[in-house]
């Protein structure tokens, strides 16, 4: 299929895009959504500029489209729909690619939009075993960090640290103990991919870890740029 991919910067949309490419699909456009409100029901809201940088790292700099939405429930869906309709008038694609795993709300909204414009919704991660998926990310060469935590059970030490298999196993145990979603589908944490097999460059970051409360921590990114693959360029002040 010729796909228009939704890219948030996090692990799920990046892995969905990687999987689509691996299966032989063609990515003809990438849409990065920037909600004006942080508590958007539908879209990842942290650092959309970094999602654009990821697209550049993949070699898709000429295929990226940024759309701003209000972040208001239902209203943002209509705003996004208008963008996709306008985009399809200029770009021929027959599928929308998203990284939905278990959010029925997210999947059903994107299915509705796809149906309206006469294309398919491709969600290759839908229904995946989430514990195995977290392990698979690391095993397949995805380097990602947690940029935000908002749940009991995940400590500040997980922020801004490239996630290893050891971290994954630890997080799975913690998710079972504290009853949070191991892939963070409930918004318990947000992630950012720094490098992956389909990247030609690596995202480099400089920032500071901050805490709002005992269970709320985030990585405040001050500077970002593209570096060479496998370079060590994550600076935590």
C-alpha positions in Angstrom: 0.0 0.0 0.0 0.9 3.7 -0.4 0.7 4.9 3.2 0.3 8.2 5.0 1.9 7.6 8.4 1.0 9.3 11.6 4.2 10.0 13.5 4.3 11.2 17.1 7.9 10.6 18.0 7.1 7.8 20.4 7.9 4.1 20.1 4.6 2.9 18.8 4.2 5.1 15.7 7.9 4.6 14.9 7.7 0.9 15.2 4.5 0.8 13.1 6.3 2.8 10.4 9.4 0.5 10.5 7.2 -2.6 10.3 5.3 -1.1 7.3 8.6 -0.4 5.4 9.8 -3.9 6.3 6.7 -5.4 4.8 7.2 -3.6 1.5 4.7 -0.7 1.9 5.6 2.7 0.5 5.4 5.7 2.9 4.4 8.7 0.7 3.6 11.1 3.5 4.1 11.6 7.2 1.7 13.6 9.3 2.9 15.1 12.7 0.1 16.4 14.8 0.7 19.3 17.3 -2.2 19.6 19.8 -2.5 23.0 21.5 -3.5 21.3 24.8 -1.2 18.8 26.5 -4.1 16.5 27.5 -5.3 15.6 24.0 -7.4 12.5 23.9 -6.1 11.4 20.6 -2.6 12.7 19.9 0.8 12.6 21.6 1.6 16.1 22.6 5.2 16.3 23.7 7.8 17.8 21.3 6.3 17.3 17.8 9.4 19.0 16.5 11.3 15.9 17.4 9.0 13.7 15.3 9.8 16.0 12.4 13.5 15.5 13.2 12.9 11.7 13.2 11.3 11.9 9.7 14.5 13.8 8.6 16.6 11.0 10.1 14.7 8.5 8.0 15.2 10.5 4.8 11.6 11.6 4.6 12.2 15.4 5.1 10.2 16.2 1.9 7.2 14.1 3.0 6.4 15.7 6.4 3.3 17.6 7.1 2.7 19.4 10.4 -0.9 20.1 11.5 -2.0 21.9 14.6 -5.2 20.9 16.3 -7.0 22.4 19.3 -6.6 19.3 21.6 -10.3 19.5 22.4 -12.1 16.1 22.4 -14.0 15.5 19.1 -13.0 19.0 17.8 -9.5 17.9 17.2 -10.8 14.9 15.3 -12.7 17.1 12.9 -9.6 19.3 12.5 -7.4 16.3 11.7 -10.0 14.9 9.3 -10.0 18.2 7.4 -6.2 18.0 7.1 -6.2 14.4 5.8 -8.9 15.3 3.3 -6.9 18.2 2.0 -3.7 16.2 1.9 -5.2 13.4 -0.2 -6.2 15.9 -2.9 -2.5 16.4 -3.5 -1.0 13.1 -2.5 -2.2 9.7 -3.7 -2.3 7.2 -0.8 -4.6 4.3 -0.1 -3.9 3.7 3.6 -3.4 5.6 6.9 -0.7 4.1 9.1 -1.0 4.4 12.9 0.6 2.8 16.0 -2.5 2.0 18.0 -2.0 -1.0 20.2 -5.1 -1.4 22.4 -6.9 2.0 22.5 -10.3 1.3 21.0 -11.0 5.1 21.1 -8.0 5.9 19.0 -8.5 3.0 16.6 -12.2 3.7 16.0 -11.6 7.4 15.3 -8.9 6.7 12.8 -11.0 4.0 11.2 -13.9 6.4 10.8 -11.6 9.0 9.0 -10.1 6.4 6.7 -13.6 5.1 5.8 -14.8 8.6 5.0 -12.0 9.3 2.5 -12.1 5.8 1.0 -8.8 4.4 2.3 -7.8 1.6 4.7 -6.5 2.0 8.2 -3.3 0.0 8.7 -2.5 -0.6 12.4 0.1 -3.3 12.5 0.5 -3.3 16.3 -3.1 -3.7 17.1 -3.7 -6.5 19.7 0.0 -7.2 20.1 1.2 -8.9 23.3 2.5 -5.8 25.1 5.2 -7.4 27.2 6.6 -9.2 24.2 6.4 -6.1 22.2 8.5 -4.1 24.7 11.1 -6.8 24.5 11.0 -6.8 20.7 11.6 -3.1 20.5 15.0 -3.5 22.2 15.9 -6.7 20.4 15.2 -5.2 17.0 17.5 -2.2 17.6 15.2 0.5 18.8 16.9 3.0 21.1 14.3 4.9 23.0 14.0 6.9 26.2 11.2 7.7 28.6 10.5 11.5 28.5 7.6 11.6 31.0 6.3 9.5 33.8 2.9 10.0 35.6 2.2 6.8 37.5 3.1 5.1 40.7 5.7 2.4 40.3 8.0 4.1 37.7 10.8 6.1 39.4 12.6 9.1 38.2 15.6 6.9 37.4 13.9 5.6 34.3 13.7 9.1 32.7 16.1 10.0 29.9 17.9 6.7 29.9 18.2 4.4 26.9 15.9 1.5 27.7 17.6 -1.9 27.8 16.2 -5.4 28.1 17.0 -5.3 31.8 14.9 -2.1 32.1 12.1 -3.7 30.2 12.0 -6.8 32.4 12.1 -4.5 35.5 9.2 -2.4 34.1 7.1 -5.5 33.3 7.5 -6.6 37.0 6.6 -3.2 38.2 3.6 -3.0 35.9 2.3 -6.3 37.4 2.9 -5.0 41.0 1.5 -1.5 40.5 -1.1 -2.4 37.8 -0.1 0.0 35.1 0.1 -0.9 31.4 3.5 -2.3 30.4 3.5 -0.5 27.1 2.1 2.7 28.7 -1.1 2.6 26.7 -2.9 4.2 29.6 -0.7 7.3 29.4 1.5 6.2 32.3 4.6 7.3 30.5 5.7 8.8 27.2 8.6 7.7 25.0 10.9 9.2 22.4 12.9 7.1 19.8 16.5 8.2 19.4 17.6 5.6 16.8 16.2 2.7 14.9 17.1 0.3 12.0 15.3 2.6 9.5 17.0 5.8 10.7 20.0 7.1 8.7 21.0 9.4 11.6 20.5 9.5 15.4 18.6 12.0 17.4 20.9 13.9 19.9 19.5 15.6 23.0 20.5 17.8 25.8 18.2 18.5 28.7 17.4 18.2 32.4 15.3 15.7 34.4 12.7 17.4 36.6 10.0 16.3 39.1 6.6 17.7 39.7 5.7 15.2 42.5 6.6 11.8 43.8 5.0 10.1 40.8 5.5 12.8 38.1 8.8 13.3 36.3 9.8 14.6 32.9 12.8 15.3 30.7 13.0 19.0 29.8 14.7 19.0 26.4 16.7 22.2 25.8 18.5 21.3 22.6 18.2 18.7 19.9 20.0 17.8 16.6 20.9 14.9 14.3 24.1 13.0 14.8 25.8 10.0 13.3 24.4 6.5 13.9 25.7 4.9 17.1 27.1 8.2 18.4 26.8 8.9 22.1 25.0 12.2 22.1 22.4 12.1 24.9 23.4 14.8 27.5 21.5 14.9 30.8 22.4 18.0 32.8 
